[in-house]
């Protein structure tokens, strides 16, 4: 593509001249520069692309987008106010606006983005659509599947994935939209048809600097929505509900308890952990979308948890907006088997083992509220303290656990710093361990803290009896917990077939 054609999408403040050559590719990492690349200097959390411009030129870059001109550079430099926004605009232009040729749904939430996107994808596929999926676990561009590196990819990669989907004749794409993805303009120039806000609670304060900044980033998904789009909101989350009047999009809402919602839940039964409930459509407008839909229909989930009800409600509303019949939605959600480490039932024999990522206080409250609704003898909790996430996050997590402990009969908690199972960036600091211990001590909860995850799991299994539930809880530190736990069960229970013990790990991508 000629430079002039490519650059016409940008507001260039000033330029430094050089020989004008055609552009054959885009790059924001100097090691990925090829002969003919346009290099975009973006500022990251840890480094600044401007520092690598000379290396990019040595590798074949023919021009550069900068926020600050760099000395000694022979190729043309184009100065812009925001190189991240420029990268998104260039990628969209270079790949010929691929998201405009897809029906794109973006899902944001503090908790539940991954499961909700998987549920939506499952319903779309059940209806016969060819789909793409972008999120924390995988990138699926039609028939091509690869592991994900970021929840929301960098804008250049994202628009390239959309182009792959177009080439693969994908019609519908679903993606997770993270707060950092919004703040860093990674979803810039994406043409969303539908956006979903499932919930917002305290998270990523270390990344954004404050909860207010985190909330502002999340809110951007609906504040920037156009009048032709749909925005789906969870009315049971006050922060999410507060955004309803801040969007130009058409609004569709859901709730378990608010009668003002477009769609409400009736007769919720969570006694087995697997939800059964009736969906009542209180709003059936526009008529062309809902004329053939029943006023109410039954949903039965195979996945566990109260949070799964909220995720399913968000997914089915998106499906309804796509004109998918209730019968298809019912079948798809009944057969949906979940996403790894999202309140995942990994063992069910004489006792149950549930694996949950327990990322933040909001996630913890919903998970433990679900357990309160389930029937079992005793609950046992093995918790992996969050490493290198700061005292505030760990204090809030500990307080959430302490809040529910008496209601769940938890007099003791087994904790671990997961030494040996995590990378250096996730190591638990002394202050993080101390604040966890302090909250537990003030709450009168006995704690046993193990440095090694296998030792903590062995202790938890030793205390778990028939009819009990053992919860493996925690983010990075517990990623390998399920594999370790099931291996210990396999060694202790030779009477159980190996295939049965390890069935839950069959399709795992991480933590095996």
N, C-alpha and C positions, 0 to 999 in steps of 0.2 A: 504494500500500500504506500502511496506517495505521502511524504511527511505532511504536506499542506492539507491533504484530504483527511488524514488522521487527526491532525491538530485543530481542525476547525471546530471540534466539540469543546475545546478548552477556552477559558478566559485567561489569555496570556498577558501578564503584566508588562513583561520586558523580555527581550531575547539577546543572546550573545551570538554573533554570526559564526558561520563555518560552512564547510561544503555540505550541500543538501543531497542526501542519498535516500533511496527508497527504504522503507522499514519492512523487514521480513518477520519480526517477532517483537514481543514485549517482554520485559524482565524487571523485577524489583530486587533480585538477588544477583550479585556480581558473578557468582559461580554459574548461574544459569544463562548468562549472556552468550549469544551466538553472533556470528558475523551478520550484521544488519539489524541488530536489536535496538529498540528504543529503550533506554534505561531510565526508570523512574526512581528518584531518590526519596524514599520514605523514611520517616523517623519512627523507630520502634521503641519498645519499653527498655531494651538493653543496648541498642546500638542505633547508629544513624547512617542511612544509605549514602548520604553525601560523602562520607569518609571513604567509600569504596568506588567512587565515580572513576577515578583514574584507572583502577583495576578493571572496571567494566569496559572502559575504552580500549584498554590493552586486549581485552577478550573479544572485541569486535563491535562494540556499541557505536552507532552512527549518530546518535543524538541523545540528549538527556533532558528530563523534566526535573527542575530543582525548585526549592523554596529560597535558597541562597546560592548565588553564583559561586562557582569554584574556580580558583586560579589554575592556570597551566593546562586547561582542557582544550583540545583541538577541535572537538566536534561542537555543533550548535547546542546551546543551552537555552531552555525556555523556562522562565521563572513564573510560578503560579503561587497563589495564596495558600493552597492546600494540596500537597502532592498526593495524598491518599484519595481525595475526591477526584483528582486528575487521573489517577490510576484506574479507578472504577469507570470513569467516563471513557477513557482510552480503550479499556478492555471491552466495554459494551460496543463501542464503535468498531473496533478491530474485528470482533466476531459477528458483526452485523446484527446486533441487538437480539441475541438468541432468546432471552427471557420473554420477549414480546411474542414469540412463537410457541410459548408453552403456557399452560394454566398453572400458575405458581402459588402455592400456599406457604406462608411463613409463620412459624410458631415460636413465640417467645414466652418464657416463664422462668421463675426461679427454680421450680421443680416440675418435672414432667415433660420437658421438651422432647426428649428422646422417645419416650413411650407414646406420646400423643402423635408424633410424626409417623412412627411405625404403625399405629392404629389406623391413621388416615391412609397410609400407603396400602395397608392390608385391605381396607374397604374398596379403595380405588381399583386394586388388582382384581378383587372378587367381582367387581362390576365389569371387568374386561378391559380397563384402560392399561396402556403401557406406561410405566411410571419411572420416575427418578427420585432418589432419596439422598439428602445431604445432611449429615449430622455428626454427632459425637463418635458413633461407632463405625459407620461405613459411609462411603460415597458410592451410590448406585446410579449409573447413567444408562438405564435400559438394561442391556445384557452384561454390561461391564461393572464389576464390583471391586472396590479397593478399600483398604483400611483408611480411616480418617485420621488426619493429623491435628486439625483444629475443629472445634464445634461448628464454627462458621468460617469457611476458608477465606483466604485473602481474595480481594475482589478479582484480580486477574485470573486466579485459579477457578473461582466461582463461575465467572462468565465462560471460561473454557469448558467447564463441566456442563453448563447449559448448552453450549454448542455441541458437545458430544451427545447430549440427549436429543437434540434436534436431528443430528445425523443418524441416531439410533431409532428415530421415529417415535420418540417418547411424546406423549401428549400432556401428561400431568406430572408436576414436580412438587415435592414437599421438602421443606428444609427447616432445620433449627436455626433460629436467629438469636445469637447470644448478645449479652450486653456489650461485651468488648467488640463483637462484630458490628454492632450499631455505632458505638463510639468511634471506632477506627474506620468507619465508612466502607466496611467490607461488603455491605449489601447496597452500596451506591449504584444507582441506575438499574436496579432489579425491578422489573415490572410485576409486582405482586397483584394477583387477583383477589386473594383472601389473606387476611392477617388474623392471628389468634393471640390473645393474651390470657393465659390460663391462671396465673397467680404471680404476685410480686411480694417477696419478703426479703429480709436482710441477708445479703450475700455479696461476695466480691468487693467488700469495703476496702480491702488492701489494694485491689486493682484500680478502683475508681477514685479512691481518696475519701469518699464519704457516701453514705447511703443516698443522700440527695442527688449526687452525681450518677450513681447507679440507677436510681429511679428515672432520672431524666433520660438516660441512655435507653432504657427499656421503653419509655413512653414515646420515644421517637418513631417507633414502628407504626403507631396509630396516629400520632400527630402529623406525620408526613403522608398519611394515606390520602388517596384521591376520592372524589365523590363517586366514581365508578366502581370502587372496590367495596368489599365486605369486610367488616371487623367483627370478630367473635369475642365476647367478653364473659368472664366468670363473675357473676354478681355477688358471689359469696366471699370474694376477696375485696375488701374495702379499697385498697390501692388500685386494683384493676378497675373496679367500678367507677372510681373517681375520674377515669380517663374517658368515659363515655361521651361527655360533652366537649371533648377536646379533639374530635376527629370529624372530618368531612365525609367519611365512609358511611355506607349503610350498616346499621347495627343489628346484630343478632346476639341474644344473651341466653345464658343458662344458669341454673341454680338448683341446689338441693332444698332450699328453704325460703327463697324470695319469690313471692307470687307475682312480682312485676316482671319476671324473666319471660323471654319469648318461649322458653322450653324449660320444664321443671321435672324433677325426679319425684316419683311417688312410690310408696311401699318398698323402701329399701331394706333388703335383708342381707346382712354381712355375717351371719352366725358361723358359717363355714370358712370365712375369709374371702370366698368368691362371691362377688356381688350379684344379686338378682334384683331388678327394679323395673318400674314402668316409666317410660318417657311420655310426657304429655306435651303436645305442641299447643301452646296457647296463642301463638302468633303464626298465621299461615299466609303471610304476605312476603313477596308478591305472589299472587294467585297462581301464575304459570309455573312456579317452582313447587308449590305445595298442594295443588288441587288434587293430585292423585295419592297423596300421603294420608295415612290414617291419623285421627286425632291423638291416638295413643298407641304405644306398642311396647312389648316386653323385651328387655335386654338381659341376657345371662352372660356373665364374664367367666372365662377360665383362669384369668390372672387374679391375684390376690390384692386386697387393699381398698381403703376408702379413696385414696388418691387415684386409683384406677377408674373409679366412678367418674371423677372430674375429668380425667384424661379422655375417657370414653365419650363423655358428653361433648367435649370440645371436638372430638373426631367425628361424631355422628352429625353435629351441626354443620361441619364443613361438608360432609357427604350429602346432607340434605340440600345444601346450597349448590352442589354439583348435580342435583336432580337424581340422585341414586335412591332407588326404592327402599323402603323400610325393611323388607324381607332380606335384601342383600346386606344391609347394615347389620341386621340381627345375626345372620350366618357368619359374616366376617368377624364380628366381635366375639361371638361364641367360640370360634376356632382360633382366635388370636392367642398365642402362647407366651407373649411377653418379651421383654428385653432383659438381657442379663443385668443382675445386680439392682434391679428396680423392684423391691419387695418380691424377689423371686423365690419360689418354693423349690428348693434343691433336693430335699429328701423328705419322703413321707412313708413311714412304716409304723412302728409303734410310737414314734414321736416325730415332730416336724422340725425341719431346719429351714429358716428363711434368711435370704441374703439380701441386704439392702445397703445402698451407698451412703445413707445418713449424712448428706452433704452439709446441711445447715439446720438452723433451729426450726425453720418452717417445714422442712422435710421430716425432721425428727417428730414434730408435733403430729403431723398427719399419719406417719407410720405407727406411732404409739397409740394414737386414737383408734386406728384400725385394729390393733391388737386388743384393745379394750373391748371391742365388739365381737371378737372371736371367742370360741369355746375351747378351753384347754385346762390342764391342771395347774402347771406352773410355767412361768416365763423365765428364761435365762438369757442374759445379755452379755455378749463379748464385743467390746467397743474399741475400735482403733482410733486413737487420738489423732487429730488432724495436724500434720507436720508442716511447719513453715507457713502457717496461715495466720499467725498472730494470736495475741492474747484475747482480743475481743471476740473473734470467731469461736475460739475454744471455750471461752467463758459462756457465751450464749448457747453453744451446743450442750455444755455440761448442765446449765440451768434448765434447758428444755428436758433433758433426761431426768433431772432431779424433780421437775414439776410432775412428771408422770409416774415416777417410781412408786410412790405410795398407792396410787390408784391401780397399779399393775402388780402390787405385791412384791416389788423388787427391793429386797433388803440389802442385796449385794450385787456389785457389778464387776465383771472381769474386764480389765482394760489392757491395752498393749501399745507400745511405741513402735512395734513392727520392725525392729532393727533387723536388717538382713533381707527384708522384703521390699524395701523402697529405695529410690534413688536419693542422691544427696539433696536435691531440691525439695524433697518431702520429709526430711528428717525432723523429728519432734525436738523442739528446743526445751531447755530446762524450764523456762518460763511457761511454756505451753503445758508441760506436764504438771507444774506446780499449780497453775490456775484450775486445771481439772480436779486435782486432788483437793484443793481448797474448797471448791463448790461442793464436792461430794461430802467432805468432812462437815461443812456447815449444815448440809441437808441430812446428816445422820446416816448416810449410806456407806456401808462397808465397801472398800475397793481392794482388789488384788491387781497389781500392775505387773505385767511381764514384759521384758524387753523383746522376747521372741514370740512371734505370732503362733507358731506350732505349739508352744507350751501353753499359751492362753487358750487355744482351741482344745487341747487335751484336757485342761482343767474344766472347761465348759461342758465337754462331752461327758466327763466323769460325773457331773452333777445332774445331767439330764436323764430323766426317767420316762417310763411309758405315759403317754398322754400329754407330755410337756412340749413346749416350743423353745427352740434355741435360735436366737437372733444373732446373726453375724452382721455387725453394723460398723460402717466407716467407709471413707473414700479410699484414697490411694493405699493406705495401710492394710486394707482388707481385701484388695483386689484378688489376692491369691488364697484368701481364706476358704472359699468353697472347695477348691482343689485339695487343700491340706486337710480340711475337715472330712471330706468324702474318702480320702486315702486312709485316714485313721479309722473311719467306720469300716472300710473294706478289710483292714487288718484285724479289727476286733470282731467282725461278723462274717466269718467264712461261709455261714449258711446262706447268705444273700448273694444272688448272682451279681457278678461284677457289672454287667450291663445295666442292671437295675440301680445299683449304687451310683454309677457315674452318668446316668442318663441325662441329667441336667447340664452336664458339661459338653455334651455332644456337639453342639453348634456354637460354643463360645468362641469369641474372638480374642478377648483380653483375659488376663488372670488365669492362664492355664500353663 
